[in-house]
Amino acid sequence: MGLRGNNDEYTRLYLTYPSLIDLFSEENNEKLHEKGFLFSLIVVTLKSFELSSQSLFIFFCFSSIFLNALFIRKYTDFYFLAFLFYLSHGLVFKEWNGLRMGLASALVLPIIYYINQGKKIKFFILVVSAKLIQYIAIFSLFLIFLTEDLIELCCYLVYFLL
C-alpha cells in the first residue's frame, strides 16, 4: 500500500487490470467489482494513457490532498494552520497508507458540507462516488439522518479538529 514502490497491492492490481477497451468484456467483469467500479475505471484510464503504476498513487494522493485543502478552507478561518496540521499528521496516515480509503475519507468533508447546506443531490453523488472507490463509504449515508443540530455539531468538530 501507499508509496512504497513497485511491490505492493496497487501496483499488482495496476499491472493485472485490462485496457479500457477490454474492461467491459465478460472475463473482466469481476475486476470491475473487486475494488470498486470507479476505482477500476480510474486505473484503466490511467493505464490507457500508458502511465506507470506510480500515476495511480499520484492521482489518489493529490486528489485527497486537494479535496481536504478545498473543504478545510470552507470550514475554518485558520486555513493555513489547519492545513499544516493535516499535512503533518493526517496525510501520512490516510493518503499514503491506503489510497482508496484516503480518497473516500477525504470525500467525507464535502459530504458533511453539502448535507449541511441542504444540497442533497450533491450529497448523494459524493456518497455514491465514495462508495464506488471504497465500499465502507456507504456508512456516509447515515449522515442524512442527522438532525440539523447534529450536523452543526459535526461541522464544529471538523472545525476544531482541523
C-alpha positions in Angstrom: 0.0 0.0 0.0 0.9 3.6 -0.2 4.1 5.0 -1.9 6.3 2.1 -1.0 7.4 1.2 -4.5 6.7 -1.4 -7.1 5.9 -4.5 -5.0 2.6 -3.6 -3.4 -1.0 -4.4 -3.9 -1.9 -1.4 -6.0 1.0 -2.0 -8.4 0.0 -5.6 -8.8 -3.6 -4.5 -9.5 -2.5 -1.9 -11.9 -0.5 -4.5 -13.9 -3.3 -7.0 -13.9 -6.1 -4.7 -14.9 -7.2 -4.8 -18.6 -7.1 -1.9 -21.0 -10.1 0.5 -21.2 -11.4 -1.3 -24.3 -11.3 -4.7 -22.7 -12.7 -3.6 -19.3 -16.3 -4.4 -20.0 -15.7 -7.8 -21.5 -17.3 -10.8 -19.7 -13.9 -12.1 -18.5 -13.0 -8.8 -16.8 -16.4 -8.3 -15.2 -15.1 -9.5 -11.9 -12.3 -6.9 -11.9 -14.9 -4.1 -12.0 -16.3 -5.0 -8.6 -13.1 -6.3 -6.9 -12.1 -2.9 -5.5 -14.9 -0.7 -6.7 -16.2 0.4 -10.1 -14.9 3.9 -10.0 -11.5 2.8 -8.8 -11.3 0.3 -11.6 -12.3 2.9 -14.1 -9.6 5.3 -12.8 -7.0 2.6 -13.0 -7.7 1.5 -16.6 -8.0 5.2 -17.7 -4.5 5.9 -16.3 -3.3 2.7 -17.8 -4.7 3.6 -21.2 -2.5 6.8 -21.2 0.4 4.3 -20.8 1.4 5.9 -17.5 3.3 3.9 -14.9 1.7 2.4 -11.8 3.0 5.3 -9.8 0.5 7.5 -11.5 -2.2 5.7 -9.5 -0.5 6.8 -6.3 -0.1 10.4 -7.5 -3.7 10.7 -8.7 -5.2 9.4 -5.5 -2.9 11.2 -3.1 -3.2 14.6 -4.8 -7.0 14.2 -5.2 -7.3 13.6 -1.5 -5.0 16.5 -0.6 -6.9 18.8 -3.0 -10.3 17.8 -1.5 -9.1 18.2 2.0 -7.5 21.6 1.2 -10.6 22.9 -0.5 -13.0 21.9 2.2 -10.7 22.7 5.2 -10.8 26.2 3.7 -14.6 26.2 3.8 -14.7 25.1 7.4 -12.2 27.3 9.2 -10.8 30.8 9.1 -7.5 29.3 10.2 -6.9 27.6 7.0 -3.1 27.5 6.9 -2.8 26.3 10.5 -5.5 23.6 9.9 -3.9 22.5 6.6 -0.4 22.4 8.2 -1.8 20.2 10.9 -3.4 17.9 8.3 -0.2 17.7 6.3 1.9 16.9 9.3 -0.5 14.2 10.7 -3.3 13.2 8.5 -1.5 12.9 5.2 0.9 10.2 6.3 -1.8 8.0 7.9 -4.5 8.3 5.3 -3.4 9.2 1.8 0.0 7.4 1.8 -1.1 4.2 3.5 -4.5 3.4 2.0 -5.1 5.1 -1.4 -8.8 4.2 -1.8 -9.5 4.8 1.9 -7.7 8.1 1.8 -9.8 9.4 -1.1 -13.1 8.0 0.3 -12.4 9.6 3.7 -11.4 12.9 2.0 -14.9 12.9 0.5 -16.5 12.9 4.0 -15.7 16.7 4.4 -17.6 17.7 1.2 -20.4 15.2 2.1 -20.9 16.9 5.5 -20.7 20.3 3.9 -23.3 19.5 1.3 -25.7 17.9 3.7 -25.3 20.9 6.0 -26.1 23.2 3.0 -29.2 21.1 2.2 -27.8 20.1 -1.2 -28.9 16.5 -1.2 -28.2 15.7 -4.8 -24.6 16.7 -4.4 -24.5 14.7 -1.2 -25.8 11.6 -2.8 -23.5 12.0 -5.8 -20.5 12.2 -3.5 -21.7 9.2 -1.3 -22.1 7.1 -4.4 -18.7 8.2 -5.8 -17.0 7.4 -2.5 -18.8 4.0 -2.3 -17.6 3.2 -5.8 -14.0 3.8 -4.6 -14.2 2.2 -1.2 -17.2 0.2 -0.1 -17.0 1.3 3.5 -18.1 4.8 2.4 -21.7 3.5 2.3 -21.8 4.5 6.0 -21.8 8.1 5.0 -25.4 7.7 4.1 -26.2 7.7 7.8 -25.4 11.4 7.8 -28.7 12.1 6.1 -30.5 11.0 9.3 -28.7 13.5 11.4 -30.7 16.4 12.7 -29.7 19.9 11.9 -28.2 20.3 15.4 -26.0 17.2 15.0 -24.9 18.3 11.5 -23.9 21.6 13.0 -22.0 19.8 15.8 -20.2 17.7 13.1 -19.1 20.9 11.4 -17.8 22.4 14.7 -16.0 19.2 15.4 -14.4 19.3 12.0 -13.6 23.0 12.6 -11.9 22.4 15.9 -10.1 19.2 15.0 -8.7 20.8 11.9 
